[in-house]
Amino acid sequence: MYASLLFLISICAGFLGALLGIGGGIIVVPALTILFGVNIRYAIAASLISIIATSSGAAASFLRDHLTNLRLAVLLELGTVAGAMVGFLISSQISTAWLYITFGGFLLFSGVMMLRRKGDAVSTVDHPWSERLRLAGQFMNEKGQLIQYKVERVPLGLFMMFFAGVLSALLGIGSGIFKVLAMDGAMKIPMKISSATSNFMIGVTATASAGAFLLRGDIRPEVTCPVSLGIIVGSWIGARVMPRLPAQTIKKVFVVMLTVVAFQMLYRGFTHE
């Protein structure tokens, strides 16, 4: 019964993770700790493995549909990794409670701004760095139309990825939601491309982190196996559904998840000792 329920919850987590490019940790960690009473260290370890499973399960479909921008993913991952290193170094010198509160407020503000913006972000202006690195691309939308897109403000996007990496290390949370915000908001990349590219990036980041948890013995098969299997099934379904959904629908679902995470962070901030 325990494994079956965990498997079903993980399918939902994998579906949303692949659909939005944020990983399934937002759902998996609270479910494991609150519903099943799993130790937080084991829950985080299972979450990291689930993120790798989400990325792996959806990557093939997104690459086949030409939604993942690999050049952009490699460039932005440099900012995230550098930020994570800085976040680790300064983690003992910053008040975690205020970080939770400040960033929870920022996420709520971002959600409101995203809802107010009409239409999908499709830039027609290419930044010089984008031209040189050939970051622009194209994809087929749900109506079968070929959409060309450019990449704006690459330095700002890199800075936001660095900031996302810092916050990820300081707060111990996944940075998929920040990656999508940076690509969609700052760089004006279409939501589907942002989600698919973020999905690829979070898998790379989580793989690096999972090794440390494995060496420490925090990966428990009885927890990780049903979670990973459910995530793979859910992410496969999400990857199949995402190309057929209108961008506005994906954006609305993303804003809901943004709001949930924002309130989680605010709660942690006000209750953190």
C-alpha positions as CSV (number, residue, x, y, z in Angstrom):
1,M,0.0,0.0,0.0
2,Y,2.8,2.4,1.0
3,A,4.8,1.7,-2.2
4,S,1.6,1.9,-4.4
5,L,0.5,5.3,-3.0
6,L,4.1,6.7,-3.3
7,F,4.2,5.4,-6.9
8,L,0.9,7.2,-7.8
9,I,2.1,10.5,-6.2
10,S,5.4,10.2,-8.0
11,I,3.5,9.9,-11.4
12,C,1.8,13.2,-10.7
13,A,5.2,14.8,-9.7
14,G,6.9,13.5,-12.8
15,F,4.0,14.7,-15.0
16,L,4.2,18.3,-13.6
17,G,8.0,18.2,-13.6
18,A,8.3,17.3,-17.3
19,L,5.5,19.7,-18.2
20,L,7.0,22.7,-16.5
21,G,10.7,21.9,-16.4
22,I,11.0,22.2,-12.6
23,G,11.6,18.6,-11.5
24,G,9.3,16.7,-9.2
25,G,11.0,17.6,-5.9
26,I,8.4,20.3,-5.1
27,I,5.8,17.5,-4.7
28,V,7.9,14.5,-3.7
29,V,9.7,16.0,-0.7
30,P,6.6,17.3,1.1
31,A,4.8,14.0,0.3
32,L,7.6,11.9,1.7
33,T,8.1,14.0,4.9
34,I,4.5,14.9,5.7
35,L,2.5,12.0,4.5
36,F,5.0,9.1,5.0
37,G,7.2,10.5,7.8
38,V,10.4,9.9,5.9
39,N,13.6,11.5,7.2
40,I,14.2,14.8,5.4
41,R,17.7,13.7,4.3
42,Y,16.3,10.5,2.6
43,A,13.5,12.6,1.1
44,I,16.0,15.1,-0.5
45,A,18.1,12.2,-1.8
46,A,15.1,10.5,-3.3
47,S,14.1,13.9,-4.8
48,L,17.4,14.3,-6.5
49,I,17.2,10.8,-8.0
50,S,13.6,11.7,-9.1
51,I,14.9,14.9,-10.8
52,I,17.4,12.8,-12.8
53,A,14.6,10.4,-13.7
54,T,12.3,13.3,-14.7
55,S,15.0,14.7,-17.0
56,S,15.9,11.3,-18.4
57,G,12.3,10.3,-19.0
58,A,11.4,13.5,-20.9
59,A,14.7,14.3,-22.6
60,A,14.3,12.0,-25.6
61,S,10.8,13.3,-26.4
62,F,11.8,17.0,-26.0
63,L,14.9,16.4,-28.2
64,R,12.8,14.6,-30.8
65,D,10.3,17.5,-30.9
66,H,13.2,20.1,-31.2
67,L,12.1,21.8,-28.0
68,T,15.4,21.5,-26.0
69,N,18.0,24.2,-26.8
70,L,21.2,22.4,-26.0
71,R,23.6,25.3,-26.8
72,L,21.6,27.6,-24.4
73,A,21.5,24.9,-21.7
74,V,25.3,24.4,-21.7
75,L,25.9,28.2,-21.5
76,L,23.4,28.8,-18.7
77,E,24.5,25.8,-16.7
78,L,27.9,27.6,-16.3
79,G,26.1,30.4,-14.4
80,T,24.1,28.0,-12.2
81,V,27.2,25.9,-11.2
82,A,29.2,29.0,-10.4
83,G,26.3,30.4,-8.3
84,A,26.0,27.1,-6.4
85,M,29.6,27.2,-5.5
86,V,29.4,30.7,-4.2
87,G,26.2,29.9,-2.3
88,F,27.9,27.0,-0.6
89,L,30.8,29.2,0.5
90,I,28.6,31.9,2.0
91,S,25.8,29.7,3.4
92,S,27.0,30.0,7.0
93,Q,27.0,33.8,7.0
94,I,23.5,34.7,5.8
95,S,20.2,34.6,7.6
96,T,18.2,31.7,5.9
97,A,14.9,33.0,7.3
98,W,15.1,36.4,5.6
99,L,16.2,34.7,2.4
100,Y,13.1,32.5,2.4
101,I,10.9,35.5,3.1
102,T,12.5,37.8,0.5
103,F,12.5,35.2,-2.3
104,G,9.0,34.0,-1.5
105,G,7.8,37.6,-2.0
106,F,9.8,37.7,-5.3
107,L,8.2,34.6,-6.6
108,L,4.7,35.9,-5.8
109,F,5.5,39.1,-7.6
110,S,6.9,37.1,-10.6
111,G,3.7,35.0,-10.8
112,V,1.5,38.1,-10.9
113,M,3.7,39.7,-13.6
114,M,3.6,36.5,-15.7
115,L,-0.2,36.3,-15.5
116,R,-0.6,39.9,-16.5
117,R,1.6,39.5,-19.6
118,K,-0.5,38.5,-22.6
119,G,0.8,36.0,-25.1
120,D,3.9,33.8,-25.1
121,A,7.4,35.4,-25.0
122,V,8.8,35.2,-28.5
123,S,11.7,37.6,-29.2
124,T,12.6,38.9,-32.6
125,V,15.8,40.6,-31.3
126,D,19.0,38.6,-31.1
127,H,21.6,39.6,-28.5
128,P,25.2,39.7,-29.9
129,W,26.2,36.8,-27.7
130,S,23.3,34.8,-29.0
131,E,24.3,35.6,-32.6
132,R,27.9,34.5,-32.0
133,L,26.9,31.3,-30.1
134,R,24.0,30.6,-32.4
135,L,21.5,30.3,-29.6
136,A,18.4,31.2,-31.6
137,G,16.2,28.3,-32.8
138,Q,12.8,27.2,-33.9
139,F,10.0,24.8,-32.9
140,M,6.6,23.6,-34.0
141,N,3.7,24.9,-31.9
142,E,0.5,23.0,-31.0
143,K,-1.1,24.3,-34.2
144,G,1.6,22.9,-36.4
145,Q,3.1,26.3,-37.1
146,L,6.9,26.7,-37.3
147,I,7.9,29.4,-34.8
148,Q,11.3,31.2,-35.0
149,Y,12.7,32.7,-31.8
150,K,15.7,34.8,-30.9
151,V,17.4,35.1,-27.5
152,E,17.5,38.5,-25.7
153,R,19.7,39.8,-22.8
154,V,22.0,36.8,-22.5
155,P,24.2,38.5,-19.8
156,L,21.1,39.1,-17.7
157,G,20.0,35.5,-18.2
158,L,23.5,34.3,-17.0
159,F,23.3,36.6,-14.0
160,M,19.9,35.2,-13.1
161,M,21.2,31.7,-13.4
162,F,24.1,32.6,-11.1
163,F,21.6,34.0,-8.6
164,A,19.5,30.8,-9.0
165,G,22.5,28.7,-8.2
166,V,23.3,30.8,-5.1
167,L,19.7,30.5,-3.8
168,S,19.6,26.8,-4.6
169,A,22.7,26.1,-2.5
170,L,21.6,28.5,0.3
171,L,18.0,27.2,0.6
172,G,18.5,23.6,-0.3
173,I,15.9,23.7,-3.1
174,G,15.9,22.8,-6.7
175,S,16.5,25.7,-9.2
176,G,14.3,24.5,-12.0
177,I,11.6,27.1,-11.3
178,F,14.3,29.9,-11.3
179,K,15.7,28.6,-14.6
180,V,12.3,28.8,-16.3
181,L,11.7,32.3,-14.8
182,A,15.0,33.5,-16.2
183,M,14.5,32.1,-19.7
184,D,10.9,33.1,-20.0
185,G,11.1,36.5,-18.3
186,A,14.6,37.9,-19.0
187,M,15.6,36.2,-22.2
188,K,12.1,36.2,-23.8
189,I,12.3,32.5,-24.8
190,P,9.0,30.7,-25.5
191,M,7.5,28.9,-22.5
192,K,7.8,25.4,-24.1
193,I,11.5,26.0,-25.0
194,S,12.2,27.3,-21.5
195,S,10.5,24.2,-19.9
196,A,12.2,21.7,-22.1
197,T,15.6,23.3,-21.7
198,S,15.2,23.6,-17.9
199,N,14.3,19.9,-17.8
200,F,17.6,19.1,-19.5
201,M,19.6,21.4,-17.2
202,I,18.1,20.2,-13.9
203,G,19.1,16.6,-14.7
204,V,22.8,17.7,-15.1
205,T,22.7,19.7,-11.8
206,A,21.0,16.9,-9.8
207,T,23.4,14.2,-11.1
208,A,26.3,16.2,-9.6
209,S,24.5,16.5,-6.2
210,A,23.2,12.9,-6.1
211,G,26.7,11.5,-5.9
212,A,27.3,13.2,-2.5
213,F,24.1,11.7,-1.1
214,L,25.0,8.3,-2.4
215,L,28.4,8.3,-0.7
216,R,26.8,9.5,2.5
217,G,24.3,6.5,2.4
218,D,21.2,8.7,2.2
219,I,19.7,6.9,-0.9
220,R,17.3,4.3,0.4
221,P,16.0,1.8,-2.2
222,E,12.6,1.3,-0.5
223,V,11.9,5.0,-0.9
224,T,13.9,5.8,-4.1
225,C,12.7,2.9,-6.3
226,P,8.9,3.5,-6.3
227,V,9.6,7.3,-6.5
228,S,11.9,6.9,-9.5
229,L,9.6,4.5,-11.3
230,G,6.6,6.8,-10.8
231,I,8.6,9.8,-11.9
232,I,9.7,8.1,-15.1
233,V,6.1,7.1,-16.0
234,G,4.8,10.6,-15.2
235,S,7.6,12.5,-17.0
236,W,7.0,10.3,-20.1
237,I,3.3,11.3,-20.1
238,G,4.2,14.9,-19.5
239,A,6.7,15.0,-22.3
240,R,4.1,13.6,-24.7
241,V,1.4,16.0,-23.6
242,M,3.5,19.3,-23.4
243,P,4.0,19.8,-27.2
244,R,0.2,19.6,-27.7
245,L,-0.8,22.1,-25.0
246,P,-1.2,25.8,-25.7
247,A,1.6,27.9,-24.2
248,Q,-0.8,29.9,-22.1
249,T,-2.1,26.7,-20.4
250,I,1.4,25.7,-19.5
251,K,2.1,29.2,-18.2
252,K,-1.0,29.2,-16.0
253,V,0.0,25.8,-14.5
254,F,3.5,27.2,-13.9
255,V,2.1,30.3,-12.1
256,V,0.0,28.0,-9.8
257,M,3.2,26.0,-8.9
258,L,5.1,29.3,-8.5
259,T,2.5,30.4,-6.0
260,V,2.6,27.1,-4.1
261,V,6.4,27.3,-3.8
262,A,6.3,31.0,-2.8
263,F,3.9,30.3,0.1
264,Q,6.1,27.3,1.1
265,M,9.1,29.6,1.2
266,L,7.3,32.3,3.2
267,Y,6.1,29.7,5.7
268,R,9.6,28.4,6.1
269,G,10.9,31.9,6.6
270,F,8.4,32.9,9.3
271,T,8.8,29.6,11.1
272,H,12.6,29.2,10.7
273,E,14.5,29.4,14.0
